[in-house]
Amino acid sequence: AVGSSGLGYKFKNAEAWARAEASGDPVALEETIKQLNADIATIEKLNRSAERVLASKSELKGARQAHQQAEQTLKEVEKKADKGSAGLATLLKDAWNYLSKSPDEICPVCEETRIEAPQLVQRLGDRLNEMAPLNSSSRSVQDASDNLQAKQTLYQQATDDLIRAAGSALDRYGEELSQAGEFNKAKETEPEKA
């Protein structure tokens, strides 16, 4: 079941191989098992980290496309709007919020003109209703921007985790990899036998 390594050149038969295996040091065998389990855990961690990077990269690409689409839609809505832009809609919304809660009778911007806040709040509300598509598109851009930022953060975290996992694997297997590399280089530089 385990391939009975050495059978044929080191051992005469499977029974001889099994006797050699059975007479082995159980402590050494336990240590080997522990090392193999640690190797499996390291490889699984690398695989999970790599899969997370690929998944988060795909999600980031989708978030970028959604953000670009939302910005394009906002530009199209702004072109169709008779007056105003997303910036003006935001300004009017902020003014509406401020004036609907403020008892000011003097304009908070120029500090000279008398205003009638209830009528101004009503007019601002009417203009904001007219600009509803702009507000909706502007909100979509903000939501897409927030989502893009979140996906960028997740991608960066996944990449950092992969780098840490690769560093752990390099610490664990660096010497073996170096020896294998030296072996391969030596093998490549050997002259071909005729």
C-alpha positions in Angstrom: 0.0 0.0 0.0 2.9 2.4 0.6 4.9 1.2 -2.3 7.3 -0.9 -0.2 10.3 1.3 -1.1 13.4 -0.7 -1.7 11.6 -3.9 -2.6 13.7 -5.7 -5.2 17.1 -4.1 -4.6 17.1 -3.6 -0.8 14.6 -6.3 0.3 14.0 -9.7 -1.2 10.3 -9.7 -0.7 7.5 -7.7 0.9 7.8 -9.6 4.2 11.4 -8.5 4.5 10.5 -4.9 3.8 7.6 -5.1 6.4 9.9 -6.6 9.0 12.3 -3.7 8.5 9.5 -1.2 8.8 8.1 -2.9 11.9 11.4 -2.9 13.7 11.9 0.8 13.1 12.0 3.3 16.0 8.4 4.3 16.8 9.5 7.7 18.2 11.3 8.5 14.9 8.2 7.3 13.0 6.0 9.6 15.1 8.4 12.5 14.4 8.2 11.7 10.7 4.4 11.7 10.9 4.4 15.0 12.7 6.7 16.5 10.1 4.5 15.2 7.3 1.4 16.7 8.9 3.2 20.0 9.3 4.1 19.8 5.6 0.5 19.1 4.6 -0.7 22.1 6.8 1.9 24.4 5.1 0.8 23.3 1.6 -2.9 23.6 2.5 -2.3 27.1 3.9 -0.5 28.1 0.7 -3.3 26.7 -1.4 -6.0 28.5 0.6 -4.1 31.8 0.5 -3.6 31.5 -3.3 -7.3 30.7 -3.8 -8.2 33.8 -1.7 -6.0 36.0 -3.8 -7.5 34.7 -7.0 -11.1 35.1 -5.7 -10.5 38.6 -4.3 -8.8 39.7 -7.5 -11.9 38.6 -9.4 -14.1 40.4 -7.0 -11.9 43.5 -7.3 -12.2 43.4 -11.1 -16.0 43.2 -10.8 -16.1 46.1 -8.4 -13.9 48.3 -10.7 -16.2 47.5 -13.6 -19.3 48.4 -11.5 -17.7 51.6 -10.4 -16.8 52.6 -13.9 -20.4 51.8 -15.0 -21.9 53.9 -12.2 -19.6 56.8 -13.1 -20.6 56.5 -16.8 -24.3 56.4 -15.9 -23.9 59.5 -13.7 -22.2 61.3 -16.7 -25.1 60.4 -18.9 -27.7 61.5 -16.4 -25.9 64.8 -15.9 -25.9 65.4 -19.7 -29.7 64.8 -19.8 -30.4 67.1 -16.8 -31.6 70.5 -17.8 -29.8 72.3 -14.9 -27.4 71.0 -12.4 -24.9 68.3 -11.7 -24.3 65.7 -9.0 -22.2 68.4 -7.2 -25.1 70.8 -7.3 -27.5 68.1 -6.1 -25.2 67.4 -3.2 -25.0 71.1 -2.3 -28.8 71.6 -2.5 -29.3 68.5 -0.3 -26.8 69.9 2.3 -28.5 73.3 2.2 -31.9 71.6 2.6 -30.6 69.6 5.6 -29.1 72.7 7.2 -32.1 75.1 6.6 -34.7 72.6 7.6 -33.1 72.4 11.1 -32.0 76.0 11.4 -34.2 79.0 12.5 -31.9 81.4 10.6 -33.5 84.5 9.1 -30.2 85.7 7.5 -28.6 83.8 4.7 -25.8 81.6 6.2 -23.7 82.1 3.0 -23.7 85.9 2.3 -24.8 86.9 5.9 -26.7 89.9 4.4 -29.9 88.7 2.7 -33.0 88.0 4.7 -34.4 84.6 4.0 -37.6 82.9 4.8 -36.3 79.4 5.7 -39.6 77.5 5.3 -40.2 78.8 1.7 -36.5 78.2 0.8 -36.6 74.7 2.2 -39.8 74.0 0.1 -38.1 75.3 -3.0 -34.9 73.3 -2.3 -37.1 70.2 -1.8 -38.8 70.8 -5.2 -35.5 71.2 -6.9 -34.1 68.1 -5.3 -37.2 66.1 -6.4 -36.5 67.3 -10.0 -32.9 66.1 -9.6 -33.8 62.7 -8.2 -32.1 60.8 -11.1 -28.9 62.8 -10.3 -29.2 62.0 -6.6 -29.8 58.3 -7.4 -26.9 58.1 -9.8 -24.6 60.0 -7.4 -25.6 57.6 -4.6 -24.8 54.6 -6.9 -21.4 56.1 -7.6 -20.7 56.5 -3.9 -21.9 52.9 -3.1 -19.8 51.6 -6.0 -16.8 53.6 -4.7 -17.3 52.2 -1.1 -17.6 48.7 -2.5 -14.4 49.2 -4.6 -12.5 50.4 -1.6 -13.7 47.4 0.4 -12.6 45.0 -2.4 -9.2 46.7 -2.6 -8.7 46.2 1.1 -9.7 42.5 0.9 -7.4 41.9 -2.1 -4.5 43.6 -0.2 -5.2 41.5 2.9 -5.3 38.3 0.8 -2.1 39.2 -0.9 -0.4 39.9 2.4 -1.6 36.6 3.8 -0.2 34.8 0.7 3.1 36.5 1.1 3.2 35.5 4.8 2.3 31.9 3.9 5.0 31.8 1.2 7.5 33.2 3.7 6.6 30.4 6.1 6.9 27.8 3.4 10.3 29.3 2.4 11.5 29.2 6.0 10.3 25.5 6.1 11.6 24.4 2.7 14.2 26.9 1.8 17.2 24.7 2.4 15.7 21.8 0.4 14.7 24.2 -2.4 18.2 25.6 -2.5 19.7 22.1 -2.6 17.3 21.0 -5.3 18.2 24.2 -7.3 21.9 23.4 -6.9 21.3 19.8 -8.0 19.4 20.9 -11.1 22.1 23.5 -12.0 24.8 20.8 -11.6 22.7 18.4 -13.7 22.2 21.0 -16.4 26.0 21.8 -16.6 27.0 18.1 -16.8 28.4 17.2 -20.3 26.1 15.0 -22.4 27.2 11.4 -22.6 27.5 10.1 -26.1 
